[in-house]
Amino acid sequence: MRRLAVSLAAAAGVGLFAVCALAKPDALPREPVAVEVRAAPIATFRPHSEERRFGRLEFRGGMRLSSPFAGFGGLSGFVLAPDGTNFLAVTDAGLFLKGRLVTEGDRPIGLTDVTAAAMLDEKGRIQANQGRGDAEALAVAPDAVYVTFEDINELWSYPGPDPLGKTGVPVPVPPAVKRLRNNLGLEALVYVPGPPMTGALIAVGEEGARAGDDLPGVIIGGPRPGGFTIRKSGAFNGTDAALGPRGDFYLLERHFTPASGVSMQIRRFPLADIRPGAVLEGDILLTADMGHEIDNMEGLSATVNAAGETILTLVSDDNFSLLQRTILLRFAVMD
């Protein structure tokens, strides 16, 4: 069915993401409200195959998520706490979501205790009503939660660890951030808790100044702020990033064409290599297309399981579209 949708979109000369789009919710809750989330299992990453190993990752399970709450969807930033259970997310509708990921071992089976609330500006106004509805990236520090708004290339700070219902304040950003293209700005954000850049935020843009340019990166704060570059890998653009427990920086990437649909990639970089002026290549851990159980993958988090393995958890942004899905996937890094 999804392949048919892609073909129809291509024949019409429009992208899948623009087809059958639903309006974002008009009424956003100012105070946290409970949200019911339903889950259906994704048993295999490649349909009709028992294969578990894909590139340098092993598939540990997934699920399709849905909710009667109109604001559920558009997940573009997702962070799991170190316990691998409690999560915080941001959406294209300008909402915070928080709750618990329920698992059997590493396999995800549901989301519970989910609540949602609109992001508020410094005056207590709903951000989406002030032109800041497109939240794209999320980073969690010990006492703060940071969010980027892509359309206007801004960075905001909220009180942590629970920002729901609380007001935020804008954070100054380097001039290079403001020069990023509209709707192609900061898509990935990571907080670094320890050396070599304690307290810094690492941000990566979706695209460079022109299509085909390398991806722009910026280190905000910390001991050595400045810009760096990530070599563009084929046609992929950045969508999110996560800091692994062993000093690895993981980058989630996406590509889309009406003819072939959506594809995704994950690259890994040593955190120690990220510094002002650096040009990074990274190692490709996984590349997947619509022959796999993917959608518009935009959120990435890295945690450690009981066996000491690094677990990558990915979520998709359904763009509030009838033709897309909100899915959550989990992989173990095998080498």
MOZI-V665952 format. One record per residue. N is the residue number from 1. PSI is psi in whole degrees, 0 to 359 (* if undefined). BURIAL is # if it has 24 or more other ideal C-beta (glycine too) atoms within 12 Angstrom, else .. D_CENTER is the distance of its C-alpha to the mean C-alpha in whole Angstrom. Layout:
# MOZI-V665952
N,PSI,BURIAL,D_CENTER + N,PSI,BURIAL,D_CENTER
This chain:
# MOZI-V665952
1,319,.,25 + 2,323,#,22 + 3,322,.,24 + 4,319,.,26 + 5,319,#,24 + 6,316,#,23 + 7,317,.,26 + 8,320,.,27 + 9,318,#,25 + 10,318,.,26 + 11,328,.,30 + 12,353,.,29 + 13,24,.,28 + 14,161,.,24 + 15,154,#,21 + 16,323,#,19 + 17,342,#,17 + 18,357,.,20 + 19,134,#,22 + 20,37,.,23 + 21,140,.,20 + 22,150,.,21 + 23,141,.,21 + 24,153,#,18 + 25,137,#,20 + 26,317,.,23 + 27,110,.,24 + 28,134,#,21 + 29,126,#,22 + 30,322,#,23 + 31,153,.,24 + 32,136,#,22 + 33,150,#,23 + 34,142,.,22 + 35,126,#,20 + 36,130,.,21 + 37,128,#,19 + 38,146,.,20 + 39,138,#,19 + 40,135,.,21 + 41,146,.,21 + 42,104,#,19 + 43,327,.,22 + 44,145,.,22 + 45,324,#,19 + 46,116,.,22 + 47,139,.,24 + 48,26,.,27 + 49,140,.,27 + 50,7,.,27 + 51,138,.,26 + 52,332,.,23 + 53,127,.,23 + 54,112,#,21 + 55,234,#,21 + 56,19,.,20 + 57,154,#,18 + 58,128,#,20 + 59,128,#,19 + 60,356,#,19 + 61,166,#,18 + 62,176,#,16 + 63,151,#,16 + 64,133,#,16 + 65,142,#,16 + 66,165,#,18 + 67,146,#,19 + 68,349,.,22 + 69,122,#,21 + 70,335,.,20 + 71,358,#,17 + 72,130,#,15 + 73,180,#,12 + 74,30,#,10 + 75,120,#,7 + 76,351,#,4 + 77,137,#,4 + 78,126,#,5 + 79,125,#,8 + 80,140,#,11 + 81,162,#,15 + 82,336,.,17 + 83,352,.,19 + 84,10,#,16 + 85,302,#,17 + 86,135,#,16 + 87,159,#,12 + 88,139,#,11 + 89,159,#,8 + 90,157,#,9 + 91,164,#,9 + 92,346,#,11 + 93,1,#,14 + 94,33,#,14 + 95,147,#,14 + 96,140,#,13 + 97,138,#,13 + 98,158,#,14 + 99,201,#,16 + 100,136,.,17 + 101,122,#,16 + 102,131,#,19 + 103,159,#,20 + 104,103,.,23 + 105,234,.,23 + 106,351,#,20 + 107,124,#,20 + 108,138,#,17 + 109,352,#,20 + 110,170,#,19 + 111,136,#,17 + 112,166,.,20 + 113,39,.,21 + 114,133,#,18 + 115,157,#,19 + 116,149,#,17 + 117,148,#,18 + 118,145,#,18 + 119,137,#,17 + 120,147,#,20 + 121,188,#,22 + 122,343,.,24 + 123,6,.,27 + 124,10,.,25 + 125,152,.,25 + 126,124,#,22 + 127,320,#,19 + 128,334,#,19 + 129,353,.,23 + 130,18,#,23 + 131,17,.,20 + 132,53,#,17 + 133,339,#,16 + 134,74,#,13 + 135,130,#,10 + 136,331,#,7 + 137,153,#,6 + 138,137,#,8 + 139,141,#,10 + 140,121,#,13 + 141,172,#,17 + 142,325,.,20 + 143,14,.,21 + 144,156,#,18 + 145,128,#,15 + 146,139,#,13 + 147,138,#,11 + 148,143,#,11 + 149,118,#,13 + 150,317,#,13 + 151,326,#,16 + 152,5,#,18 + 153,56,#,16 + 154,155,#,17 + 155,130,#,15 + 156,152,#,17 + 157,136,#,17 + 158,153,#,18 + 159,137,.,20 + 160,168,#,19 + 161,350,.,18 + 162,103,.,19 + 163,356,#,18 + 164,128,#,19 + 165,4,#,22 + 166,156,#,22 + 167,150,.,22 + 168,172,#,20 + 169,145,#,22 + 170,147,#,21 + 171,131,#,20 + 172,140,.,22 + 173,156,#,20 + 174,152,#,22 + 175,330,.,24 + 176,330,#,22 + 177,318,#,19 + 178,340,.,21 + 179,354,.,22 + 180,153,#,19 + 181,151,#,19 + 182,131,.,18 + 183,11,.,15 + 184,30,#,14 + 185,219,#,13 + 186,114,#,11 + 187,341,#,8 + 188,140,#,7 + 189,133,#,9 + 190,137,#,11 + 191,135,#,14 + 192,113,#,17 + 193,343,#,19 + 194,187,.,22 + 195,151,.,24 + 196,6,.,24 + 197,57,#,22 + 198,128,.,22 + 199,0,#,21 + 200,156,#,19 + 201,134,#,15 + 202,123,#,14 + 203,146,#,12 + 204,135,#,12 + 205,156,#,12 + 206,316,#,11 + 207,168,#,15 + 208,196,#,18 + 209,330,.,21 + 210,154,.,22 + 211,132,.,21 + 212,346,.,21 + 213,160,.,21 + 214,161,#,20 + 215,133,#,16 + 216,136,#,17 + 217,153,#,16 + 218,137,#,17 + 219,118,#,18 + 220,121,#,19 + 221,194,#,22 + 222,185,#,23 + 223,336,.,26 + 224,76,#,25 + 225,158,#,23 + 226,182,#,23 + 227,153,#,21 + 228,176,#,20 + 229,139,#,20 + 230,121,#,18 + 231,133,#,20 + 232,134,#,18 + 233,103,#,18 + 234,229,.,20 + 235,8,.,18 + 236,145,#,15 + 237,156,#,13 + 238,142,#,10 + 239,331,#,6 + 240,170,#,4 + 241,161,#,7 + 242,150,#,9 + 243,120,#,13 + 244,164,#,15 + 245,346,#,18 + 246,27,.,20 + 247,30,.,19 + 248,143,#,17 + 249,118,#,14 + 250,134,#,11 + 251,125,#,10 + 252,133,#,8 + 253,158,#,10 + 254,151,#,11 + 255,147,#,14 + 256,136,#,16 + 257,150,.,20 + 258,329,.,22 + 259,318,.,24 + 260,350,.,22 + 261,207,#,19 + 262,147,#,15 + 263,164,#,15 + 264,161,#,12 + 265,150,#,13 + 266,127,#,12 + 267,157,#,14 + 268,139,#,16 + 269,143,#,17 + 270,130,.,20 + 271,325,#,19 + 272,339,.,22 + 273,348,#,22 + 274,112,#,20 + 275,163,#,23 + 276,131,.,24 + 277,353,.,25 + 278,147,#,24 + 279,117,.,23 + 280,145,#,21 + 281,311,.,21 + 282,165,#,19 + 283,133,#,19 + 284,122,#,18 + 285,328,#,17 + 286,137,#,16 + 287,133,#,17 + 288,148,#,17 + 289,198,#,18 + 290,2,#,19 + 291,0,.,21 + 292,169,#,19 + 293,76,#,17 + 294,169,#,14 + 295,213,#,12 + 296,81,#,10 + 297,121,#,7 + 298,349,#,4 + 299,142,#,2 + 300,136,#,5 + 301,149,#,8 + 302,129,#,12 + 303,180,#,15 + 304,134,#,18 + 305,182,#,20 + 306,336,.,24 + 307,1,.,25 + 308,8,.,23 + 309,148,#,21 + 310,125,#,17 + 311,125,#,15 + 312,127,#,12 + 313,125,#,10 + 314,143,#,7 + 315,156,#,7 + 316,154,#,8 + 317,112,#,8 + 318,2,#,12 + 319,22,#,13 + 320,44,#,16 + 321,142,#,17 + 322,337,.,20 + 323,0,#,20 + 324,171,#,16 + 325,152,#,15 + 326,115,#,12 + 327,156,#,12 + 328,129,#,11 + 329,148,#,12 + 330,138,#,14 + 331,150,#,15 + 332,137,#,18 + 333,121,#,18 + 334,340,.,22 + 335,*,.,23
